[in-house]
Amino acid sequence: MGKRLSGMALAGLITSGLIPPGLGAGALQAAALEPMPAERLDWRPWGDERPADALCRGVYVMPDYRLPAADDPRQVQSESDTAFYGEDGETILGGEVILRRGDSQLESPRVSVPAARQSAFAEGPLALRDQGLLVRGQAAEVSLVSDAARIESAHYVIHDRHLHGEALQLARLEDGRFRLTSANFTTCDPGHEQWRLVGGDVVLDRESGFGTARHARLELGRVPVFYWPWVRFPIDDRRHTGFLWPELGVSSGALDYAQPFYWNIAPHQDATITPRWISDRGLLLGGEYRYLFPTDAGQIEGAYLARDGGGSSDDPEAPSRRFEGEERWYLDYRHAGRFDPRTRYALRYGAASDGRYFDDFGSAFGDSPSSMPRLAQLNYHGEVWRLDARAQGFQRLDDPLRDRDKPFYRLPSLSADARWSQPGGLYQEWRSNLTYFWRDVDETAIPRDREAALGTRLHLSPATGWRFEERWGHLEPRVEWLYTAYDLDYGERDTARDTSLSRALPVSSLDGGLVFERELALGGRDYRQTLEPRLNYAYVPARDQAEFPDFDTSERAFSWAQLWSPYRFSGADRVGDLNRLSLGLDSRLLEDERGRERLAVGVGQAFYFDDRHIDMDGDPDALPTPPEQGGDFQRYYNATRDRSPLVARADWRVSERWRTRWQWFYDDNFEQTERASLDLQYRARAGHVLNLGYRWELQGFDPSAEPGDDEFRDFNREEYDLSFAWKASPRVDVIGRALYDHTNDRFLEQLAGVQWNDCCYGLQLVWREWIDDNDTARVDDDTTDRGLFLRFVLKGLGGVGGDAGDYFERAVPGYRATAF
């Protein structure tokens, strides 16, 4: 090879960069170019260093530049074996020619520049490089006075997008856009092109970040499957206005087609408009608007159907046909922000035309909301004080919805809480709340007087206590004074109940425990074992609450936490009388200096010195009706038993992968199990997940579930739950779930799905069958729904169908769906 010649010349020779095409075509044939060997496209197959989660067979690696850049990015560094200057002023560089301008580099065996210095011609085989870009071609013409260029028979690679393709001609226009003729592209590995987009006339605009193509077609395995007369597509990660992939489904014989349109309003605002045609119901128009500002953000979404076709059921009494011929709609608005780091606010308004809207039109996977929240909130979090002001409520999505089941609104609710601490463990707390409760009901149609009340409630609860705590134990006496006052209104209801009520009583408790430790060797490993006895005494006197309303209160089911709490009710409308001593014993195995817990077991029981008179009726002088007089046995027994069920629990981390949890509530008086649960969990670093669960609950164990509630069951509940996710390979996830109601010999849910995630495409296929309880507590009117759902994603183009990833993660605890 001869002497290399270099210099600073030919300014403006190299183009400033090319963009990945999402191509269309005027011709109905693919680019007629022979594939180029992968190694000439900067392709590097994975070797021993292949990452465990790698989906692609290799990676594109851009080599170093062969020439240094000039100080002035507008100048060109050149190097060649020969240089010839003709009599007519033409310049010819030959041999191995390398030209660099800024980040662009041209490699060619021959470059000629006419005397006019307006353009230059490069012969192939040539290579044009830019940051993250490689174009190889057979010939090129480049402008010396602009960034225009044209390359014939081009093979191109966009490294960071794992994208490559061919074009018979690739031209950069003077305005910076690119035009490709008879072109194609794919994000698949070289030699494994499962899909590609093929076209003839494609325009790519780097400034706007999108491309357009005419007469484009999608090929799967070189078989045409879809055609666009004209298509617009993104060529980078920026949001762009345009049509998204449609969503198509079939359920109960009805065709469901949705065509989203995305509107990129501004960098901080966007909207999606989605016409949706459901063959047995009609045209549903949906939309979503989102915005993001430095101190606040929000979104509004909704949908509207002018006249419901009623569904495909032949039964005129079917719940799905209840609103046939009527308007159907929903609206959900959310907004949150801050005035300063301590002061925040939130707004939420949700509404639906009826309680069945989401049952009929909701998520394809049947995961519908049970309510539509409404909230206007302002709160302040200081070092001592926490202040909160809100108006709050929700629409309950039950159909039918009785007046007595309608939720209360808080219009408004004002809270002020504080805590002060002194050296030595002494502390004081202040909690206060003032709320006006309202709901839109016919007071005269509600069965019981106290359920018809509206009005204002003031609740104050100052407390003082002392917390002594050392590594070997703790002791905490505490006294809280509860004061509650009401100003009530019964509307049109004729009642003799007092409208001005108040209640004051102390809540006192004493909690103490010891911690004993010893070193222990098990299975050849060293542990630190603890033995932790605990005692808790609580006393709450009975007060007459028979006239009190029920705004936000329910009786709590017994639990391990209830052993140590003096509060038998949630909310402030009831304070349950209590004279109780709880005893418990915990033991833990700690395996390292950080105190990581390998095993924790505990047993506890509460002993009652008095019957519990206060229930939701609030009468301090009466117990629930005995069963021999026609009363409910479980209610009477819970109020008069002298000891709680024996509670035992265990949490065992068997290994880094296996863990089990167990809890058992055993009535040693009647020698029966009241509630039991057992969970076995498997988690592998590779992503495998297995969950096995068992649940047993005695009828009436949870007093908060009353007849008529959705949660109420008039039978002993026994359920088995199996769910799993198995990553058969980095590409394949298999997911399944079965929830079995043993009491009624039926499956509440069955789910089977597979997710295939390749380098350039993804596939989700899901079958699901589930029980719809039709918003009642009865079993006889339950119905079975089922569906088969498909989502197909071409990476770089988008997907077709509903995304099941979020639902998989909820149905299979511990599973994390691989992102497409």
C-alpha positions in Angstrom: 0.0 0.0 0.0 1.3 3.4 -0.8 1.8 6.4 1.4 -1.3 7.5 3.2 -2.4 11.1 2.4 -4.3 13.2 4.9 -5.6 16.7 5.1 -8.4 19.2 6.1 -10.6 19.5 3.1 -14.0 18.9 1.5 -16.1 20.6 4.2 -19.6 19.3 4.4 -18.9 16.0 2.7 -20.3 13.6 5.4 -23.9 13.5 6.3 -24.9 14.3 9.9 -26.7 11.0 10.7 -29.5 8.7 9.6 -32.6 7.5 11.4 -34.1 4.0 11.7 -36.9 3.5 9.2 -40.3 2.2 10.1 -40.9 1.7 6.4 -43.6 1.8 3.8 -43.5 1.1 0.1 -44.9 2.2 -3.2 -43.9 -1.1 -4.7 -45.5 -4.3 -3.4 -42.1 -6.1 -3.4 -39.4 -6.1 -0.7 -36.1 -4.5 -1.3 -34.4 -6.7 -3.9 -31.0 -6.8 -2.1 -29.0 -9.9 -1.1 -28.6 -10.1 2.7 -25.3 -8.9 4.0 -23.2 -11.1 6.3 -24.0 -10.2 9.9 -20.4 -9.4 10.8 -20.3 -6.7 8.2 -23.2 -5.1 10.1 -21.2 -4.7 13.3 -23.0 -7.8 14.7 -21.3 -9.6 17.6 -22.8 -12.9 18.7 -22.9 -13.5 22.4 -20.1 -15.8 23.6 -19.4 -17.0 27.2 -20.2 -13.5 28.4 -23.9 -13.7 27.3 -26.2 -12.2 30.1 -28.5 -14.7 31.7 -31.6 -12.6 30.7 -30.5 -11.8 27.1 -33.3 -12.3 24.6 -31.2 -11.5 21.5 -28.5 -13.8 20.1 -26.0 -11.0 20.0 -25.5 -7.2 20.0 -24.5 -4.5 17.5 -21.2 -2.9 18.5 -19.9 0.2 16.8 -16.1 0.2 16.4 -13.9 3.2 17.1 -13.5 6.0 14.5 -10.5 5.5 12.2 -9.7 9.2 12.1 -9.7 11.8 14.9 -12.2 14.6 14.6 -11.1 18.1 13.5 -11.3 21.0 16.0 -13.9 22.6 13.7 -16.8 20.1 13.3 -17.5 21.7 9.9 -14.2 20.6 8.5 -13.3 17.2 7.1 -10.3 15.1 8.0 -9.3 12.9 5.1 -6.9 10.1 4.6 -6.2 8.1 1.4 -3.6 6.0 -0.4 -3.5 8.3 -3.4 -4.7 11.7 -4.5 -5.1 12.9 -8.1 -5.9 16.4 -9.3 -7.1 16.5 -12.9 -6.5 19.4 -15.3 -10.1 20.3 -15.2 -10.0 20.7 -11.4 -11.4 17.4 -10.5 -10.0 15.7 -7.3 -9.8 12.0 -7.0 -8.9 10.2 -3.8 -8.2 6.5 -4.2 -7.0 3.3 -2.4 -8.5 3.2 1.0 -10.2 6.6 1.5 -11.4 7.7 4.9 -13.2 11.0 5.4 -14.5 12.3 8.8 -16.6 15.3 9.6 -17.8 15.7 13.1 -19.4 12.4 14.2 -19.7 11.1 10.6 -17.2 9.0 8.8 -17.1 7.8 5.2 -15.0 4.8 4.0 -14.7 4.1 0.3 -12.1 2.9 -2.2 -12.6 5.9 -4.4 -14.0 9.4 -4.0 -14.1 12.0 -6.8 -14.9 15.7 -6.4 -15.7 17.7 -9.6 -14.1 21.1 -10.0 -17.3 22.9 -9.0 -17.0 21.5 -5.5 -20.8 21.2 -5.2 -20.9 17.5 -4.7 -18.7 14.4 -4.3 -19.1 10.8 -5.6 -18.1 7.7 -3.7 -17.7 4.3 -5.2 -18.5 1.1 -3.3 -18.3 -0.9 -1.4 -18.6 2.0 1.0 -19.5 2.5 4.6 -21.0 5.6 6.2 -20.9 5.8 10.0 -22.4 8.1 12.5 -23.1 7.8 16.2 -25.0 4.5 16.6 -25.4 4.3 12.8 -23.9 2.2 10.0 -24.9 2.4 6.3 -23.1 0.2 3.7 -23.8 0.8 0.0 -22.5 0.4 -3.6 -22.4 4.1 -4.5 -23.1 7.5 -3.0 -23.4 11.1 -4.0 -23.0 13.7 -1.3 -23.4 17.5 -1.4 -20.5 19.7 -0.4 -22.7 22.7 0.3 -25.5 21.0 2.3 -26.2 17.8 4.2 -27.9 16.2 1.2 -26.7 12.7 0.2 -27.9 9.7 -1.8 -26.7 6.1 -1.3 -27.5 3.2 -3.6 -28.1 -0.4 -2.6 -28.0 0.5 1.1 -27.7 -1.9 4.1 -28.2 0.0 7.4 -28.0 -0.6 11.1 -29.2 1.4 14.1 -27.1 0.0 16.9 -29.0 1.1 20.1 -32.4 0.1 18.6 -31.2 -3.3 17.5 -32.6 -2.4 14.0 -31.4 -3.2 10.6 -32.7 -3.2 7.0 -32.1 -2.6 3.3 -33.1 0.0 0.7 -32.4 0.2 -3.0 -31.8 3.9 -2.4 -31.4 5.9 0.7 -31.4 9.7 0.3 -30.9 12.5 2.8 -32.9 15.6 1.6 -31.7 19.1 2.0 -34.2 19.8 4.7 -32.7 16.9 6.8 -35.4 14.3 6.1 -34.6 10.9 4.7 -36.3 9.2 1.8 -36.0 5.4 1.2 -37.0 3.6 -1.9 -37.9 -0.2 -2.0 -36.9 -0.6 1.6 -37.5 -2.8 4.7 -36.6 -3.0 8.3 -36.8 -5.3 11.4 -35.6 -5.4 15.0 -34.9 -9.2 14.8 -31.5 -10.7 14.9 -29.7 -11.0 11.5 -30.6 -14.3 9.9 -33.7 -14.7 12.2 -36.1 -12.2 10.7 -39.5 -13.3 12.0 -41.1 -10.1 10.8 -40.2 -7.0 8.8 -42.0 -4.0 7.4 -41.6 -3.6 3.7 -42.3 -0.6 1.4 -41.3 1.6 -1.5 -41.6 5.3 -0.6 -40.7 6.2 2.9 -40.0 9.6 4.4 -38.2 9.9 7.8 -38.1 13.1 9.8 -35.5 13.2 12.5 -36.6 16.6 13.8 -40.2 15.5 14.5 -39.3 11.9 15.3 -41.7 10.1 13.0 -41.9 8.6 9.5 -44.5 8.1 6.9 -44.9 5.4 4.3 -47.1 4.6 1.4 -48.3 1.2 0.4 -46.6 -0.5 3.4 -47.0 -4.1 4.3 -46.1 -6.3 7.3 -44.5 -9.6 6.6 -44.3 -12.5 9.1 -41.8 -15.0 7.9 -41.8 -13.3 4.5 -45.6 -13.9 4.3 -47.6 -10.6 3.9 -50.3 -10.3 6.7 -51.2 -6.6 6.8 -51.3 -3.7 4.4 -51.5 0.0 4.9 -52.2 2.4 2.0 -50.5 5.1 4.2 -49.0 4.7 7.7 -47.3 7.1 10.1 -45.0 5.6 12.8 -42.5 6.8 15.4 -38.8 6.4 14.8 -37.6 7.3 18.3 -38.9 7.3 21.9 -40.7 10.6 21.7 -44.5 10.6 21.8 -46.2 11.2 18.5 -49.7 11.9 17.3 -51.2 9.1 15.4 -53.2 5.8 15.4 -52.0 3.1 17.8 -52.4 -0.6 17.2 -56.0 -1.7 17.4 -57.3 -4.1 20.0 -59.5 -7.0 19.0 -61.4 -9.6 21.1 -64.2 -12.1 20.9 -66.3 -12.9 24.0 -69.6 -14.7 24.2 -69.9 -14.6 20.5 -69.5 -10.8 20.3 -66.8 -9.0 18.4 -65.0 -6.3 20.3 -62.8 -3.9 18.3 -61.1 -0.8 19.6 -59.0 1.7 17.6 -57.0 4.1 19.8 -55.8 7.4 18.5 -53.0 9.1 20.4 -52.7 13.0 20.4 -49.4 14.4 21.6 -50.7 17.8 22.6 -47.5 19.2 24.2 -44.4 17.8 26.0 -46.4 17.8 29.2 -49.9 16.9 27.9 -51.3 14.1 25.8 -54.6 12.4 25.1 -55.9 9.1 23.7 -59.2 8.8 22.0 -60.6 5.3 21.5 -63.7 4.5 19.5 -64.7 0.9 20.4 -67.2 -1.2 18.5 -68.9 -4.0 20.4 -71.1 -6.0 18.0 -73.9 -6.8 20.6 -73.8 -3.4 22.4 -72.9 -0.6 20.0 -70.2 2.1 19.6 -68.5 3.1 22.9 -66.4 6.3 22.6 -63.6 6.4 25.2 -60.8 8.8 26.0 -58.0 9.8 28.3 -56.3 13.1 28.9 -53.1 13.4 30.9 -50.9 16.3 32.1 -47.8 16.7 34.1 -46.5 20.0 35.6 -43.6 20.7 38.0 -45.7 20.6 41.2 -48.9 18.7 40.1 -50.2 16.1 37.7 -53.4 14.5 36.7 -55.6 12.7 34.2 -59.2 12.4 33.2 -60.7 9.4 31.5 -64.1 8.2 30.5 -66.3 6.5 28.0 -69.8 7.0 26.6 -72.3 4.7 24.8 -75.5 6.4 23.6 -77.7 3.3 23.6 -76.8 -0.1 24.9 -77.6 -3.0 22.7 -78.1 -5.3 25.7 -75.5 -8.0 25.0 -75.8 -11.4 23.4 -77.7 -13.2 26.1 -81.0 -14.8 25.0 -82.5 -14.4 28.5 -84.4 -11.1 28.7 -83.9 -11.3 32.5 -80.1 -11.7 32.3 -78.2 -9.1 34.4 -76.2 -8.1 31.3 -79.4 -6.9 29.7 -80.6 -4.8 32.6 -79.7 -1.5 31.0 -80.6 -2.4 27.4 -81.5 0.7 25.4 -80.1 3.1 28.0 -77.0 5.4 28.0 -73.9 3.9 29.6 -70.9 5.9 30.7 -68.2 6.4 33.2 -65.9 9.3 34.2 -62.7 9.2 36.4 -60.7 12.4 37.2 -57.5 12.4 39.3 -55.3 15.3 40.2 -52.5 15.6 42.9 -50.0 18.3 43.7 -48.1 20.2 46.4 -47.9 23.8 47.5 -44.6 23.1 49.4 -42.8 20.0 50.8 -45.2 19.8 53.7 -48.5 20.8 52.1 -50.1 18.6 49.5 -53.5 18.3 47.9 -55.5 15.8 45.9 -58.6 15.7 43.8 -60.5 12.7 42.6 -64.0 12.3 41.1 -65.3 9.0 39.7 -68.8 8.2 38.5 -70.5 5.6 36.4 -74.0 5.5 34.9 -74.8 2.3 36.8 -73.4 -0.4 39.1 -73.0 -2.8 36.2 -71.0 -0.6 33.8 -67.6 -2.3 34.5 -69.1 -5.7 34.6 -70.3 -5.2 31.0 -67.6 -3.0 29.5 -64.6 -3.1 31.9 -61.2 -4.8 31.8 -60.9 -7.7 29.4 -59.7 -9.8 32.3 -62.7 -9.1 34.4 -60.7 -7.1 37.0 -63.3 -4.4 37.5 -63.4 -1.8 40.3 -66.0 -2.1 43.0 -66.3 1.6 43.6 -65.7 5.1 42.1 -63.8 7.3 44.6 -64.4 11.0 45.1 -62.1 13.2 47.1 -60.9 16.7 47.6 -58.1 16.8 50.2 -55.6 19.2 51.6 -53.1 18.1 54.2 -50.1 19.4 56.1 -47.4 17.3 57.7 -45.4 19.2 60.3 -42.9 18.0 62.9 -45.6 18.0 65.6 -48.9 18.6 63.9 -50.6 16.8 61.0 -53.7 18.6 59.6 -56.1 17.2 57.1 -59.2 18.7 55.4 -61.2 16.7 53.0 -64.5 16.1 51.3 -64.8 12.4 50.5 -67.1 9.7 49.3 -67.5 7.1 46.6 -70.1 5.5 44.3 -70.6 1.9 45.2 -70.8 -0.2 42.1 -73.5 -2.7 43.1 -76.6 -3.5 41.1 -79.1 -3.3 42.5 -78.0 -1.0 45.3 -80.3 -0.6 48.3 -80.5 2.8 50.1 -79.2 1.2 53.3 -76.0 0.1 51.4 -75.2 3.5 49.9 -72.0 4.9 51.3 -71.8 8.1 53.4 -70.0 11.2 52.1 -67.8 13.3 54.4 -68.7 16.9 53.6 -66.3 17.9 55.0 -64.0 16.1 57.4 -61.4 18.1 59.4 -58.6 16.4 61.4 -55.9 17.7 63.6 -53.4 15.3 65.2 -50.2 15.9 67.1 -47.6 14.1 69.2 -45.2 15.4 71.8 -42.3 13.3 73.3 -40.1 14.0 76.4 -36.9 12.4 77.5 -37.4 9.3 79.5 -40.2 7.9 77.3 -43.2 10.1 78.4 -45.4 11.2 75.5 -48.7 12.9 74.8 -51.0 12.6 71.7 -53.9 14.6 70.4 -56.3 13.4 67.8 -59.4 15.2 66.7 -61.9 15.0 63.9 -65.0 16.9 62.9 -67.1 15.4 60.1 -70.5 16.0 58.5 -71.9 12.7 57.1 -74.4 12.8 54.2 -75.9 10.4 51.7 -78.7 10.7 49.2 -81.3 8.3 50.5 -85.0 8.1 51.2 -84.9 8.1 55.0 -88.4 6.6 55.3 -87.4 3.5 53.2 -84.5 2.4 55.5 -85.5 -0.4 57.9 -83.8 0.8 61.1 -83.9 4.3 62.6 -80.2 4.6 63.3 -79.3 3.8 59.7 -81.4 6.7 58.5 -79.5 9.4 60.4 -77.3 12.1 58.8 -75.4 14.7 60.6 -72.2 16.0 62.3 -69.8 14.1 64.5 -67.0 15.5 66.7 -64.5 13.0 68.0 -61.6 13.9 70.4 -59.1 11.5 71.7 -56.2 12.9 73.8 -53.8 10.3 75.2 -50.8 10.1 77.4 -48.4 7.3 78.1 -44.9 6.2 79.0 -42.8 3.9 76.8 -39.9 2.2 78.5 -37.9 0.1 76.0 -34.6 -1.7 76.2 -33.1 -4.6 74.2 -34.3 -7.0 76.9 -37.9 -5.8 77.0 -40.5 -3.0 77.1 -43.3 -1.6 79.3 -46.0 0.9 78.2 -48.9 2.1 80.3 -51.3 4.3 78.3 -54.6 6.1 79.0 -56.7 7.6 76.2 -59.9 9.7 76.7 -62.5 9.4 74.0 -65.2 12.0 73.6 -67.7 11.9 70.8 -70.7 14.2 70.1 -73.4 14.2 67.4 -75.8 16.6 65.9 -78.2 14.4 63.9 -80.9 14.8 61.3 -83.4 12.1 60.4 -85.1 14.1 57.5 -88.6 13.0 56.8 -88.4 10.0 59.0 -90.8 10.0 62.0 -88.6 9.0 65.0 -88.4 9.8 68.7 -84.6 9.4 68.8 -82.5 12.2 70.3 -80.6 14.3 67.7 -78.0 15.6 70.2 -75.9 12.8 71.6 -72.5 12.5 73.3 -70.3 9.8 74.8 -67.1 10.1 77.0 -65.1 7.2 78.3 -61.5 6.2 79.1 -59.5 3.5 77.3 -56.6 2.2 79.4 -54.0 -0.4 78.6 -50.8 -1.8 79.9 -48.4 -3.6 77.6 -45.2 -5.3 78.6 -42.8 -7.9 77.3 -39.4 -9.5 77.9 -36.8 -10.7 75.4 -34.5 -13.6 76.4 -31.8 -14.6 74.0 -29.4 -17.5 73.6 -26.9 -18.8 71.0 -28.1 -21.9 69.3 -26.5 -24.3 66.7 -28.9 -26.1 64.3 -28.0 -28.1 61.2 -24.4 -27.0 61.4 -25.3 -23.3 61.5 -25.3 -20.7 64.3 -28.4 -18.8 65.3 -29.6 -16.5 68.0 -32.8 -17.7 69.5 -35.2 -15.4 71.3 -38.0 -16.2 73.7 -40.4 -13.3 74.1 -43.3 -13.5 76.5 -45.8 -10.7 76.3 -48.7 -9.5 78.4 -51.4 -6.9 77.6 -54.3 -5.7 79.8 -57.0 -3.5 78.5 -60.0 -2.0 80.1 -62.8 -0.1 78.4 -66.1 0.5 80.3 -69.5 0.1 78.7 -71.4 3.2 77.6 -74.9 3.4 76.2 -74.6 3.8 72.4 -78.0 2.4 71.4 -79.1 5.8 69.9 -75.8 6.3 68.0 -75.8 6.2 64.2 -73.5 4.0 62.2 -71.5 6.2 59.8 -68.2 4.5 59.4 -68.0 1.6 61.9 -67.9 -2.1 61.8 -66.9 -4.8 64.3 -63.5 -6.3 63.7 -62.8 -10.0 63.2 -60.6 -11.5 65.8 -56.9 -11.6 64.8 -53.4 -11.7 66.2 -53.3 -7.9 66.3 -56.6 -7.9 68.3 -54.8 -9.6 71.2 -52.9 -6.4 71.8 -55.5 -3.8 70.8 -58.2 -2.3 73.1 -60.4 -1.4 70.1 -63.0 -3.9 69.1 -64.5 -1.7 66.4 -63.1 0.3 63.5 -64.4 3.9 63.2 -65.6 6.2 66.0 -69.3 5.4 66.2 -68.8 2.4 68.6 -66.4 1.8 71.4 -66.6 -1.7 72.6 -66.5 -2.6 76.3 -63.6 -4.7 77.3 -62.0 -6.2 80.4 -59.3 -8.5 79.0 -55.9 -10.0 79.6 -53.9 -11.2 76.6 -50.9 -13.5 77.0 -48.6 -14.4 74.2 -45.3 -16.1 73.6 -43.0 -15.5 70.5 -39.8 -17.2 69.6 -37.5 -16.3 66.7 -34.4 -17.6 65.1 -32.1 -14.9 63.9 -29.2 -16.0 61.6 -26.8 -13.1 61.2 -25.7 -9.8 62.7 -28.3 -8.0 60.8 -31.0 -10.0 62.6 -32.4 -11.6 59.5 -35.3 -13.8 60.7 -35.3 -17.4 59.6 -38.2 -18.7 61.8 -40.8 -17.0 63.9 -43.5 -18.8 65.9 -46.0 -17.4 68.2 -49.0 -18.5 70.3 -51.5 -16.3 72.2 -54.9 -16.1 73.8 -57.1 -13.5 75.4 -59.0 -14.1 78.7 -62.2 -12.0 79.3 -63.3 -11.1 82.8 -66.7 -9.7 81.6 -69.1 -10.3 78.8 -69.0 -7.9 75.9 -72.4 -6.1 75.8 -71.6 -3.5 73.2 -72.2 -4.6 69.6 -73.5 -2.6 66.6 -76.8 -2.2 68.5 -74.9 -0.4 71.2 -77.0 -1.4 74.2 -74.8 -1.7 77.4 -77.5 -3.7 79.3 -78.4 -6.4 76.8 -76.5 -9.2 75.2 -77.3 -10.7 71.8 -80.4 -12.9 71.8 -79.4 -16.5 73.0 -79.7 -19.2 70.4 -82.4 -21.0 72.4 -84.6 -17.9 72.0 -84.0 -17.8 68.2 -80.8 -15.7 68.2 -77.6 -16.2 66.2 -75.4 -18.6 68.1 -72.1 -17.2 66.9 -73.0 -13.6 67.9 -74.1 -14.7 71.3 -71.1 -17.0 71.8 -68.6 -14.2 70.8 -70.1 -11.9 73.4 -70.2 -14.3 76.3 -67.2 -16.6 75.8 -64.6 -16.3 78.6 -61.6 -16.7 76.3 -60.7 -16.0 72.7 -59.7 -18.7 70.3 -56.1 -19.9 70.8 -54.1 -18.1 68.1 -51.0 -19.8 66.7 -48.8 -18.6 63.9 -45.5 -19.5 62.2 -43.4 -17.8 59.5 -40.6 -20.1 58.3 -38.1 -19.1 55.7 -37.1 -22.6 54.8 -34.4 -21.5 52.3 -33.7 -18.6 50.1 -36.4 -19.9 47.7 -39.0 -21.5 50.0 -41.1 -19.8 52.6 -44.2 -20.8 54.4 -46.8 -19.0 56.6 -49.3 -20.6 58.9 -52.0 -19.2 61.1 -54.6 -21.1 63.2 -57.5 -20.0 65.4 -58.6 -22.8 67.6 -61.6 -22.8 69.9 -60.5 -25.0 72.8 -63.9 -24.9 74.3 -65.8 -26.5 71.4 -62.6 -28.1 70.1 -63.0 -26.7 66.6 -61.0 -24.6 64.2 -62.6 -21.1 63.6 -60.1 -19.9 61.0 -57.0 -21.3 59.4 -54.6 -20.4 56.7 -51.5 -22.0 55.2 -49.4 -20.5 52.5 -46.4 -22.1 50.8 -44.3 -19.8 48.5 -41.5 -20.5 46.1 -39.4 -17.8 44.6 -36.3 -18.3 42.4 -33.9 -15.7 41.2 -34.6 -16.9 37.7 -38.2 -15.7 38.1 -40.0 -19.0 38.9 -42.9 -18.5 41.3 -45.2 -21.0 43.1 -48.0 -20.2 45.5 -50.0 -22.8 47.4 -52.7 -21.6 49.7 -55.5 -23.0 51.9 -58.2 -21.0 53.7 -60.8 -22.1 56.2 -63.3 -19.8 58.0 -66.2 -20.7 60.2 -69.5 -19.1 59.2 -70.0 -15.9 61.2 -66.3 -15.6 62.3 -66.2 -12.1 60.8 -68.9 -10.0 62.4 -68.3 -7.1 60.0 -69.9 -9.1 57.2 -73.7 -8.8 57.7 -76.5 -10.5 55.7 -76.9 -8.6 52.5 -73.2 -7.7 52.2 -71.2 -9.0 49.2 -68.7 -10.5 51.6 -71.4 -12.4 53.7 -71.6 -16.1 53.2 -74.1 -18.4 55.0 -71.7 -21.3 54.9 -68.3 -22.3 56.2 -65.7 -21.1 53.7 -63.0 -23.5 52.6 -60.8 -22.6 49.6 -57.7 -23.8 47.9 -55.5 -21.5 45.8 -52.8 -22.6 43.5 -50.9 -20.1 41.3 -47.5 -20.4 39.5 -45.3 -18.7 37.0 -42.5 -20.7 35.4 -39.8 -19.0 33.3 -39.1 -22.0 31.0 -36.4 -19.9 29.4 -35.5 -16.2 29.1 -38.1 -16.1 26.3 -41.0 -18.1 27.7 -43.2 -17.6 30.8 -46.0 -20.0 31.7 -48.6 -18.7 34.1 -51.5 -20.4 35.8 -54.0 -20.1 38.7 -56.8 -22.2 40.1 -59.0 -20.9 43.0 -61.3 -23.7 44.2 -64.3 -23.3 46.5 -64.4 -26.7 48.2 -67.6 -25.8 50.1 -69.7 -25.5 46.9 -67.5 -27.8 44.8 -66.7 -25.2 42.1 -63.8 -23.2 40.8 -64.0 -19.5 41.5 -61.3 -18.7 39.0 -59.2 -20.6 36.5 -56.4 -19.0 34.5 -53.8 -20.3 32.1 -51.4 -18.2 30.1 -48.2 -18.2 28.2 -45.9 -15.2 27.4 -43.3 -15.6 24.7 -40.8 -12.8 24.7 -38.3 -12.9 21.8 -35.7 -10.4 20.7 -38.0 -8.7 18.3 -41.5 -9.8 19.2 -43.7 -10.9 22.1 -46.9 -12.9 22.5 -49.4 -13.3 25.3 -52.1 -15.9 25.2 -54.5 -16.1 28.1 -57.5 -18.3 28.9 -59.6 -17.3 32.0 -62.8 -18.6 33.5 -64.3 -16.9 36.6 -67.4 -16.6 38.8 -69.4 -13.4 38.6 -71.4 -13.0 41.8 -73.8 -10.4 40.3 -73.4 -8.1 43.3 -75.3 -10.4 45.7 -74.4 -12.6 48.7 -76.3 -15.5 47.2 -74.6 -18.4 45.4 -77.7 -19.5 43.4 -77.5 -16.5 41.0 -73.8 -16.6 40.4 -72.8 -16.9 36.7 -69.7 -18.2 35.0 -67.7 -15.9 32.6 -64.9 -17.0 30.4 -62.6 -15.6 27.7 -59.6 -16.2 25.5 -57.3 -13.2 25.2 -54.4 -12.6 22.8 -51.7 -9.9 22.6 -49.1 -9.8 19.9 -46.2 -7.3 20.0 -43.7 -6.5 17.3 -40.9 -4.7 19.0 -40.4 -1.4 17.3 -44.0 -1.3 16.0 -46.2 -1.9 19.0 -48.8 -4.5 20.0 -52.3 -5.8 19.2 -54.7 -6.8 22.0 -55.0 -6.1 25.8 -51.9 -6.3 28.0 -52.3 -9.0 30.7 -49.0 -8.2 32.5 -50.5 -6.2 35.4 -53.3 -8.8 35.9 -50.8 -11.6 35.9 -48.9 -9.9 38.7 -52.0 -9.5 40.8 -53.2 -13.1 40.2 -49.8 -14.7 40.8 -48.2 -13.0 43.9 -44.4 -12.6 43.4 -44.5 -12.8 39.6 -43.0 -10.0 37.6 -44.0 -9.9 34.0 -41.2 -9.5 31.5 -41.6 -6.2 29.7 -42.3 -6.4 26.0 
